[in-house]
Amino acid sequence: LITVLYSVPNIVFPLFGGLLFDKFKALSMTIFTITMMMGIGIVALGFSLNRFYLAIAGRLLMSIGGENITVGMDGYLTFWFEKKDLGIAFAIMHTIGRCGTAV
């Protein structure tokens, strides 16, 4: 259930995140980061208080911010790297991201 709450909203939310990123750039990334951090805090609070519904709400909030951060980072990479270096830039970014997930 907790994994589903992270994955299912991100079928739609990255579309809106991409639009926000195109319009607001750094401000949108700040909003996505704050949203994800608030979600992480709520998940931790929910588990420490043994309130599963609170952990579920935090996981949902965390998912909204987390995947939109990836959309924004992909957008920044296209600005920072030339076409010939873009593939390796994406590979490094996603590899580091998955390492963070595994830890």
N, C-alpha and C positions, 0 to 999 in steps of 0.2 A: 504493500500500500504506500509506503513512504517513497519508494522508487517511482511508482506510478505517478505520485503527486509531483515529482520533479520532472518527469518526462512528458506527460500529457499536455500540460499548459504550454510547453515549449514547441508544440506543433504550430501554435498561433502567435505567441508573444514575440518571438524574434522578428516577425514581419513588422510589428509596431516598433520594436527596438531599432530596427534598421532605419525606419523613417525618422525616428527621434534622433538617431546618430547623424543622419544626413543633414538634419536641420540645426542641431545644437552642438555637435561634436563633443568637446570636453565636458560641457555641462551634463550631457546625457550620460557620459561615463561615470561622472560623480554620482548621479542619481542611481544608476544601476549598482554601483559599488555600495552605496549606503543601503539600498534595498537588500542586497545580498547579506551585508553585515548584520542588519537588523534581523533578517531571517535566521541567520546562524545563532544569534543571541537568543532568539525565541525558541529555537530547537533545543539549545542547551538548557534554557530555563525550564522548558516543558519536561525534559527528561530528568532534570534534577528535582523537580517537584512531583514527579510521577504523574504528570498530566499529559497523556498521549495526544489529546486533541490540540493542545498548545504546540506540541512538537510537530504535528501535522500542519498546523497553520504556519509555523515558522518555515517548514520545508517548502511549502507552496510559495511563500514570499521569497525564500532563498532562490528558488528555481527561476522566478521572474527576473531577478537581478543577474544570476549567474550566467545564463545562456546569452543574455543581451550583452554582457561584458565581452563574451567571445565574438559576437557579431561586431561590436565596436572595435575590438582589437584587430579583427580581419580588415575592417575599414581603414584603420590606421596603417596597417602593413601595406595596403595598396598605395598609400600616400608616400611612405618612407622608402620603399624599395622599387628598383627598376624591374621591368618585366623579366629580365634574365635571372634575377635573384629572388623573385617572389615565391617560387615553389619551395626553396629551402627555408625561406623565412616562415612560411606557413607550417612547414614540417617541424621546425624547431619550436615554434610557439605552441603547436598542439602537443608535441612530445612533452614539453615542460608542463603543460596543463594536465596531461594524463598522469605524470609523475606526482603532481600535487594531489590529484584525486586518489592515487594509490596509497599515498602516505596518510 
